[in-house]
Amino acid sequence: MKRLSLALLGAVGAFFVLTPAQAADYRVIQWTDTNICQVVDMAGPFKPFRSNYAVLTKSIPTFDAAMKARADVSKKAKCTFA
């Protein structure tokens, strides 16, 4: 029983070690009805559930870079709240 427990523990540990971490996929979106620009992590479990938005940027790896991109894009995209 002890060997079975150790084997199971090793298998579960190997699964977590060998499973790649999900990289962040930050994007700047603009809601079409309000023109508000927002930073959203598209790789996370909470994506925008409504379809009335436009994606303004490509994938951005860090939140800080996404906030800077939102500041740059908000001038060009005429965001109402930036």
N, C-alpha and C positions, 0 to 999 in steps of 0.2 A: 504494500500500500504506500509505503514511504517512497519507493522508487517511482511509482505511478504519479504521485503528487509532484515529485521533483521533475519528472519528464513533462508533465502538464505545465508546470511553472516555466520550464525552459522553452516550451513551445509558445506559450503566451508572450514571454519576454522577447523571443526572437521575432514574433509578429510585430510588436511595437517598435523594435529596433529597426527592422527591415522595411517597414511601411514608410514611404517618404512623407515628409510634412507638406501640408498644402500651403503653397506660396500665396501671399496676398496679391490681390488683383484689384487695386484701387482704380476707380474711374470717376471722372467728374460728369455728372448728369445735370440736365436742365429740365424741370417740369414744364410741360407745354402750356398748362392752364394758368400757372402763376409766374412763370419765368424765373423761379428760384433755382439757383445752382447749388448742388450738394455733392459731397464726396461720399461714394458708396463702395464697399468692398464686395465685388461681385463673386469672389471665391467663398465668401462666408455663407452661412445658412440663411441669412436674412437679406434677400434681394428685394428690390422694389416690386410690390405685388400688382401694382397697376401698370398699364402699358403706355401711359401718356407722358413719356419722358424721352429725351434724346441724349445719347451718349456723346459727349463733347471731346473726350480724350481717349487715347489708347491706354493700355495697361500700364499702371505706375506701381513700382514695387514698394514704396514706403508711404506712410500717411503724411509725413512732413512734405515730401515731394508732391503729393496729391494736393495738399493745401496751397502750396505755392502755385501749382498748375491751375487751381481753381481761381486764385487771385488774378493770374494772367488771363485766363479764359473769360472771366466775368466781365472784363473790360470790352472784349470783342463780342461776346454773346449777349450783351445788354441784360445781365442778370438783375433782378429787382432786389435781391437780398444776397450780398456776398460777404 
